[in-house]
Structures are given as C-alpha cells and as structure tokens.
Amino acid sequence: MAGVVFSKLSGKNDSTFKAVEGLLTEIIKDVDTGKNKDDEVLNAIFNVKKSSKFGERAGGLTEFADFSFVNEGGEAIADEIQEGFGKLIEHKAVLKSFVTTKEMVDDNRLEDAKMAAANFVRSYKRTRLRYATEYLAAEGATFAYGGLTHDRTTGDGVALFATNHPGKRHGVATQSNVFTNALGNDVQMLNRLANIGRNFKNESGNVLGYTFDTLIIPGNVPELEEIANRIIYTGLVVGSANNDINTQKGKWKLIVNHQWEAAANTKPYILMSSEANKELRGLVFFDRTPLDVMNEVDIKTRNLVWSGYGRFSVGSFNWRAVILGGAQSGTTLTDL
C-alpha cells in the first residue's frame, strides 16, 4: 500500500513537538512501506488499482454469434452487437485521528507515541482489507460497514453472489455462482464447482472456459483449513482407501483471509479463477487518495493532533471470477 502523503498546515507547530513530530513521521513512513499481512491478502484476492476520478466505470459489448454455414451462393446472415452490462464504483472517504499529548513529550514517553503512530497506519491497512472482505464474503446486494450501507451488486444489477445472474442477449439463461453445499472431506465438491465455473457463459451465452485455481477461506475455521490443505496438497486421493493419485495436488492456491470471520457453525469458502479475475476485472479495489496525514498543535490542550484521510472503493465488474460455497442460501447441488 506504500504511498502515504504528509500534508503541510499553514502554521508551524510548537517547538516542543518538533523532534517528536519528525520521529513519528518516520515511524509512519516505515510502517507504510513495510511488509504487512493485510496488504498481502488484499493484493492476492483483488485487482488493486489507483484511480484519479470520482469513481470507476466499466462496461462492454455483447459478442457476435458463431458464423453460419450457407449453401453455394447464399447470403451472409446479419448479426449485431449491443451494449453489455456496466457498473460504476464510487470511492468513499475514511478519516481517523490520534493524539500525542504534551505529557508524553514532557515525560519522554516516546515509545508510547511511536506505538500509537505505528498502530495508526496498521489501522488504515486493516480497514482496507476488512472493507473488501465484508464486500466479498457473504450473500446480499448490500452490506454494512463503518457506519454506512454499501453496494454489493455487479454490472447486471444483482448481488455479487446470486442465483439469478441474467444474460444480456435474449434467450441466455440465468446463472448461479452461490451454492449451499459444504466443501466436504474429499475433492468431489471442489471438482464440481470448478467445473461449473469453467462453464460459466458470458452475456452472449458463450462458454468462457476459465480455470478456477484459488480457494479462499475464513481465518477462524481451522477444520476447514485442515481439509482444504489435505485436498490441495496431499499426494493421494483424500478420503479414499485406494492409492490413486490426487489430481488436485498442485492445481490450487490456498488463501486464508485472517480478516474473514465466519459466523458460528458455518464453513463458507470461495473459489476464484485468477485468470478470469484479471481479464474480466472481477474483484477490484481502487485507491483514490492514499493515506494523507496532517498534524497541528491544539492550542486548548497543547497536544499534537494527527489526522489521517483516505479514499478508496471496492467492487466487481464481473461476477464470473468467483463462486461462493457453504452459503446460507443459494443453489443446492443434489446430483453428486
């Protein structure tokens, strides 16, 4: 996430704070550029991009149908394309402040001040991932986070995970990317959902053929993490007494999202196609304004007050890169 900005105020701070201000500024920079698990997980799941606009919009066009065979001398069959589904993702602002008290400086409690400055940046990084996780890790067309209600629909106007994703062209059937089935104890469900994902159709009804290669799970369901590791990394078939090789070994990347806290007695999981996620801009996170930090001395308290501001957004231009399994509501596969 590196890129914190320090904005200058018109006045100058009390000389009492000059040394500590410089020290804390360096702490903030170091934490911003340092390795961070929240940044790693966000970058592993989302297409993280910079934006210079009020919001980011994407759309597309439907495709032509296949060429038609004609008899000798026959005429070409006219075809047309039309505008596909579009989506506008608007950026939202976040703010937070903290205080370096005059007593901290007078008593030389610099470790306390340094810890507060470091936590300030880590809070911003954590907020970005938690916001993105709340968007991704559940059903529904909206979600609540940080005191506001946020949009969770994609370009087709329905929720990211839904049973009724429509096509654009007439006659294209609705599709589901949310399933209630548990992951289970073997490769069966993983195979089945990956096959469903490979056969997702675009807005014109053409099969896309993307390979699903990433499994995302919550950080608070250890039994799900255990079975996921066995399914993905074990050399032999999991849950079987025979010695057949495990055809899933080496095909999947496991991401444990530590900010995803599944509800009690639930075991949700997400399959993702990294190729589809990139090419279709499936899951996107935009940084509009990097963390912008200002400070000033409050004349009434003689404390040094720090303020951080940022703007970012999360969304999806195309739902076909992800599948939610173990959902509370959705399609239930019975022909297993």
N, C-alpha and C positions, 0 to 999 in steps of 0.2 A: 504494500500500500504506500510505500515511501513517497513523500511529496508534501509534507507539512509546510504550511506557509505561516510566516510571522508578520503580522501587520503592525505598523507603527502608529501610535497615537500622536496627536499634535503636541502634547505637552511632554515634559521629561519627568521621570519618576524620582522620588526622594532618593538622595544619595545613599541613604541607609540600605536601600534594596538593590543598588547597582550590582554588587558582587553576586548576590543570590539570584538575581534575575538572569545574569549571564550563565550561572551554573545550571539553573533549571531549564534554560533554553537549550543547552547542550544535552541535558538528560532527555528532553522531549525529542530532539532530533535523533539521538541514539536509539531510543525505543521505537521510533517511527521507522527507521531503516533496518532495525534488527529482525532476526528470524522470529516469526510469530505463527502459532498453530491456527489461529482464526483466519489469517491471511491465506495460509496454505490450503485449508479446506475450501474457502470461498473460491480460490483460483482453480481448484481441482474440479469443482462442480459447475461453476458459472463462467460464461464468457465475460470477463471483466474488461470494460472499455471506458475511455474518457469521453466526455460529452462537452460541447460548447454551446448547447441550445437549451431552451426551456424544457424540452422533452425530446425523446427519440421516437420516430415513427418508421415502421417498415410495412411493406405490403408486397404483393406480387401479382402475377398473371396466371390464369389457368393455362393448360397445355393443349396443343392440338391432339386430336385422336390419332390412332395409327393410320398409316397410308392404306388406301383401299385398292384392291385389285380390280381391274377393269378388263372388259373384253377388247379385242382389237378395234381401235378407232374410238374407244369410249372416252367420255369426258371425265375430267377430274372432279371430284366431289368437294365442293366448297366447305371450308371449315373456318372457325373464328375463335379468337381468344377473348377473354373478358377479365376485368379486374378481379383479383382474388381478395381474400380477407386481409384487412390491415389492422394495425394496432399502434396506439400512441401510449408511450410510457412516460409519465411525468415525474420529474425529480422533486424530492421533498427535503426540507431543511431540518437539521438537528442542531441543538445547542446544549452546552453544559459549561459550568464554571466551577472553579475551586479557589481556595484562599490560602495564601501564605501569610500567616499572622505576624504582626510586629514582634510578638513574644517569641515566635520561632527564631526570628533573626537575632533578637537581643540575647537569647539564651543559647545561640549557636546550635540549634536543633536542626541541622542541615539534613540529616538522614531522614527525618520525618518529611521535610519539604521535598527531598528528592524522591521519596517513595510516592508522595501524592502526585508529583509531576509524571512519574512513570505510569501510575495507575490511570491517570487522565488519558493518556494515549491508548493504553490497553483497553480502556472502556470504549473508546471510539472504534477500535478494530473489532471488538466483541459485538458492538451494536450492529455493525455492517453484516456480520455473519448471522447473528440472531434474526435480524430483519429478513435476510434472504432465506433463512431456514424456515421461518414462520410462513413465508410465501410458498415454499416448496413442499413442506412436509405434511400436508393434510388436504382433505377434500374441501369443497365450498368455493363460492365465487368471490368471497371477501374474507379478510382476516383482520383481527385487531392486534395492534402492537404500538407501544409507545404513546398510548392515549388517543390514537386515531384509528379509523377504519380504512383499510387499504384494499385495492382491487387485486383479484387473483384470476381474472379472465384472460383469455388469449385472443388472437385475432378473430376467431369465429364467434366470439361473444359469450361463450360458456366457460366454466371453470377450467383451470389447467388440467385437473384430473376429473373426467366426466365420462358418462356412459353414452352421451349423445352428441359427439363432435360431428357436425354436418360437413358435407361436401359442398362445393360451390356450384359445380355443374349439375344440371337436372339428372336425377337418377342415381347419383352417388349416395350409397347408404351411409347412415351414421356409424361411427366407430367409437369403441370404448378403450380407454387407457387406465382404468381403475378397476381393481379386482379385489374381492374379499378373501380369496384363498390364501392360506398360510404358506410360508416358504417350504415347510415340511422338513423331512430329515434326509432327503436324497435330492438328486438332480432333476427329478421329474417336473416340478413346478418352474424351476429356473429355465429349463429347456422349453417348456410350453409357452411361457410368457415371452421369452426371447424370440420364439417363432412367430408369435402374434405381432410383436414389434417389427420384425423383418417384413411382415406382410401388411403393415400399415399402408394405406393408399393416400395419395396427395389429393388436392382439391378437385382434380380432374378425374380421379378414380384409378390412377396408375399406381401399381405397387412400387414402393420406394426401395426395398431390399437392404435396408441398413442393418448392420450387425450390432447387437446390444452386447456391450463388453464391460460395463461398470455396474457394480452393486453398491448402493448407498444404504447404510443402516443407522439407527439411532445409537447414541453412546451409552444408553442406560439399560440395554437389554443384552446382558452377557451371554445368555443361552443362544440368542440369535447370532451373535458374533461368533460363537463357537461352531455352530453348524455351518455358517457361511464360510468360515475358514476351512472346515473339513470338505465342503462341497467344492470349493475353488482350488484348494492346494493339495488334497490327498491324491496319491498316485493311483489307487484302486477305487472302484465304484463304492460310494458311500452308502451304507445301509444294506449292503448285499453280502451274501456269504461266498459268492464266487470270486474269481480272481481277474475279472475283466478290468481293463484299464479305465480310468476316469477320463472321459473325453472332454470334460470341462476344465481340467487342470491346465493352467497357463492361458486360458482364454479370458479371464475376468480380472478386473482391478477392484479391490475392496476399499471403500471409503467409509470410515467410521466418523460420523459427524458428531463431535462431542457436544455441540450446542443443540442437537436434536434430542429432546426428551420425550419419549413416547409415553402416552398415558398408561396408567396401571392396567395390567392384564392385556395389553396389546403388543403386537410384534410387527409393525409396519416395515416395509422395505421398498426401495425404489430401484428399478432397472433403468439404465441410461445407455444410449448409444453415443459414444464420444464423437463419432463421425457425424451423425445427424445433429448433435448439439452444436457442432461448429458450423456445418454447412447450412442448416436451417435456422441458425440463431435461436436455438430452442430456449435455453436459460441464459438470460443476460443480466448483468449488473453494471450500471453506469455510475461513474464518479463525475459529477458535475463540478463540484467545488471541493478540493482536498481540504483536510483539516486546517482551518485558518485560526491561528492563535493570537490573541491580543492580551495585554495586561495594563493595569494602571493602579495607582495608589488611591484608595478610598480615603478622602480627607476626613470623614467622620470617624473611621475606625483605625486609620493608619495602617491598614492591611493591604497587601498586594493582591489584587483580584485578577485572576486569569479567566479568560473566556474562550471557548472553542466553538467554531461554527463549521458545518459541512453540509453538502447537498449531494444526495445520491438517489438511485432508484433501482428497483428490481422488477423483473417481469419475464414474459415469454412471448416471442413472436410466432412460435410454432410448437404445439404440444407433442408432436410425433417423436421427440427425442427421449421421452421419459414415460415410464409405466409405474404406477403405484400398486403394490400388492399388500395383502394383510389389512386392507382398508375396512373401516366400519360400515361403509355402504358402497355398493358398486356392482359390477358384474360378477356372478359366481360361476366358475367353470365346474361342470359336473361330469363331462365326458373325459375322464382322466384314465 
